Amino acid sequence: MINYSSQFIDKNDVKAVTKALNSKFLTTGPFVKKFEEKIIKKTDSKYCTVVNSATSALHLACKVFELKPNDYVWTSSNTFVSSANCALLCGAKIDLIDIDLSTYNLDIEKLSKKLAAAKKKKKLPKILIPVHFSGYPCDLKKIYELSKKYKFKIIEDASHAFGSKYLNNKIGNCRFSDMTVFSFHPVKIFTTGEGGAITTNNYKLDARLKSLRTHGIVQKKKNTKRPWMFYQTDLGLNYRLTDIQASLGISQLKKVNTFLKKRNKISKIYDEELKNLPIQLPKRTDNFYSSFHLYVILLKKKSRDLLYKKLLKKGFKTNIHYIPIYRHPFFKRFNFKRKDFLNNENYFKNAISIPIAPHLTKKNVYKIIKIIKEFFS
Ligand SMILES: Cc1ncc(COP(=O)(O)O)c(C=O)c1O
């Protein structure tokens, strides 16, 4: 069974993990710091804090902004639940923005109107979490301008978008945001088993993130009389990434450009081979580079569920990204109305993520194409 995405692990990765296992520290050791330095270089950011998942990263990123019960955090309706849960875990309220049907990212026009209406009601968000869905970058400049006008913070959810670029900016350089969050889950661009990171250019934010990742504890300056001394100065968690995972991350990062090239190469084959079918292909824009974490096609005439079943029968496990946040049973309590998310409803009915991964063979790519062509013939 071939999944829509999965990890690529080679001998060097195994060696890297073994090296960490044989080293002095399995956690809070030198591999973590080195991994952070590598991510800083790869993203052109100033600071990085690695944690044990993107979910933890989003939670900490929200936590540093001290959300109060009446504060709002807004995000896209088409995302994984973590992008909304992080706000709820901080005791804040959430609201959702419908998607743009060409990019599947949050609709900036709708965001702009919603902000104007929220200003009148004095319910402006404190934080916006734009999600670079599938790796296709959000139009960050426009979002940034809105953030200045309406005074909200921006946490980019770039769980899908390590290696993506927006107008020659690497996603994660935080030129148009306060922080950027990445995921290193096995299906993502590269992996640490589980893992995540937050990049920022703000020293204070980074220092707080590092403290919160480890219980809110800071090590006291060297004290010869009491070398065992440490203080908890904040209420934090244990969201640390181990050195075993960090060492795997360092090794995986060496291959990340190859991973990105391979994903993009497959995306071009799909583009070319599927272009004459009644489906909408992923959007391409000059100066927007997608990591192609996902390759989503939108069926115009035939049933998405039938295609899902057909591909599954032939050994290809596709997926639907995502069940819109407002459709999950847990989120019913917030009384979101489906009529406010008509683009997302249309998308959800017709979208399917077909396999794309660095080690997907050309043979399998063409098998998938053949099945899809047959499905429409
Ligand atoms: C958009 C988005 N945000 C957050 C997450 C959470 O990532 P993690 O599994 O690393 O916690 C995911 C994972 O699928 C995601 O797709």
The ligand as a Gaussian input file, in Angstrom:
#p B3LYP/6-31G(d) Opt

LIG

0 1
 C       -1.385000      22.412000       9.248000
 C       -0.913000      21.575000      10.395000
 N       -0.694000      22.148000      11.577000
 C       -0.252000      21.445000      12.639000
 C       -0.030000      20.098000      12.548000
 C        0.434000      19.337000      13.746000
 O        1.680000      18.749000      13.498000
 P        2.305000      17.686000      14.476000
 O        1.807000      16.350000      14.044000
 O        3.801000      17.818000      14.269000
 O        1.903000      18.021000      15.853000
 C       -0.259000      19.446000      11.339000
 C       -0.068000      17.996000      11.221000
 O       -0.626000      17.317000      10.402000
 C       -0.712000      20.202000      10.227000
 O       -0.947000      19.614000       9.060000

